[in-house]
Amino acid sequence: MALAKKLLEVKRRIISNYGIGFHTVSKRLYEMKHEGNASKETHFGFETVKETEKAEKVHSVFETVASKYDLMNDAMSFGVHRVWKDIFIQRLGPTADTLLLDVAGGTGDIAFRFLKYMHIAGKMSGRVTVCDINEAMLDVGQSRAEKLGFSSKQIDWLQADAEKLPIDDASFTAYTIAFGIRNVTHIDRVLEEAYRVLKPGGRFMCLEFSQLNNEMLQWMYDQYSFQVIPVMGQIIAGQWKPYQYLVESIRRFPNQEDFKAMIEDAGFCQVNYENISFGIVAIHSGFKLCS
Amino acid sequence: MCRLLKCCCGPSSKTMKMLISLIMARKLCGIYHVCYTWGKTNVIPRRFLAAINNDFKRAKFEEDFLSSHIETTGFQKFLLTVGSAAVSLLDPTRADMIAVMGETAGDSAFRYILQTMQSDSEGQEILRNRPRINSLTVDLEKLRQMPDGTLGRAYIAFLDYNKVTPDSRLTVQFVDDVKLAYVVQRYREVHDLIHTVLGMPTNMLGEVTVKWVEAIQTRLPMCVGGALFGPLRLYPKQRQKYVKYYLPWAIQTGTNCKFLMNIYYEHRWEQPIIELHEELHIKMLEVPKS
């Protein structure tokens, strides 16, 4: 009885000192010990979230939008995204011995265009690995591949995190990532992985939304993005928040020059970029040449 | 309490003291509610407990509202109205589009409903407590066990027969004022109960009839639209019945009966429906079988 009273007294003293519940005291101490891992923060659109949470939130965004992803792409860009992706593959200029890894390639737009390019150029030997962290997007991609008549011999579908690819070093000659790199938690880790899995002489190419070079046009683009796109998302796909995240994440992504510097930091050479549609999208390209 | 014991019992035995203390503890438990949360012990008189619980419910609606509310500019509201109207007409299966259109286009109607609820004592109670109707707040099993002829039994029979759940109502996203948002949410959740009270099934005929009653009472644009344009989709035989029996009854009921959103249904599960009809001045529709 006296012991119980003493324990209660101790607990009361701790609570009165810390002013919060006992369990949160111990949780706080645990967090202080493991500070490095748990409490680093990053951006999720205009919100700030813990790094560990960002991957989950992005995952749920893409799971929600997967079924109407392609329809929404067409609606939001009025079909122009097809032109951007066509230009992207033309800049890549694949040859008969290109081994392509398409990361964040979910619904397969880049992969299908690559295979069509090889087909038109008369080379039937194209082979591409599509990698995405989200199963729902890969499922949509696989069903589209069946509908369009691509055989499973030509496309490999791999579910993996771009920051930790389960791929051997130096296995591909081309690495593409289209509209995916702004959703990752650590861009630098993705670039390092890209460097690792490319063969010497391999090419890294990235198609991503970027900043416009003209202020007036940037303003018009902002108005369209923030006023119209989430409304389109609500009406066509029945979801507002994923599309709000989309337009916010575009603003948070580094501009053309900063991203070029990040690619160079990862070890790539001959890095340059090309603005398409006044800078709405930019194609960054780098080579694994320097040893 | 120990001093009390010493005073009344004096030098009596330990067991007597324990018994008396137990009895006193039970009596006190009946008067006070002991709430223990993370190191703080609160002793609340029970007569205030209901009020505090209602505060939690009211605060809970505000939480739900804040998490599901989306800020929209006037231009976006306009786009939403036009877009959702177009999609509702082109694809009637998109119930969420009908809901969005209702939210963006119904501002003056929401204010009218809020005003009507505020001028009635039961409506005021609903607005104060902000009760929600979903499978978590309503004990459906308990309703199943109620005697036949009560509102609760009729409601659960309606849900089971039409295979609907009270969870299928979307949360309000585009109404900016929390009071108006609650009114809209209440309207959506009470719709099935209005079906039950009026005795209308969920086929096209029943839905149009309920829409007429709701349109007359609430003046919501979606209800008015549904009431005016819904009958265009009826088959000729249904249309005859509609014009002869359902429509006049709907107009009469809509104008005569008490404001259906002013009724605190959660307090009336055990009320016999006949009594409820008398209270609300509703006469059930009798369609002679031809």
Chai-1 contact restraints between the chains, C-beta under 6 A:
chainA,res_idxA,chainB,res_idxB,connection_type,confidence,min_distance_angstrom,max_distance_angstrom,comment,restraint_id
A,I15,B,G39,contact,1.0,0.0,6.0,A-B,restraint_1
A,G21,B,W38,contact,1.0,0.0,6.0,A-B,restraint_2
A,G21,B,G39,contact,1.0,0.0,6.0,A-B,restraint_3
A,Q227,B,F75,contact,1.0,0.0,6.0,A-B,restraint_4
A,Q227,B,Q76,contact,1.0,0.0,6.0,A-B,restraint_5
A,V231,B,Q76,contact,1.0,0.0,6.0,A-B,restraint_6
A,V231,B,L79,contact,1.0,0.0,6.0,A-B,restraint_7
A,V231,B,L80,contact,1.0,0.0,6.0,A-B,restraint_8
A,I235,B,G83,contact,1.0,0.0,6.0,A-B,restraint_9
A,I235,B,V87,contact,1.0,0.0,6.0,A-B,restraint_10
A,G238,B,D96,contact,1.0,0.0,6.0,A-B,restraint_11
A,W240,B,I70,contact,1.0,0.0,6.0,A-B,restraint_12
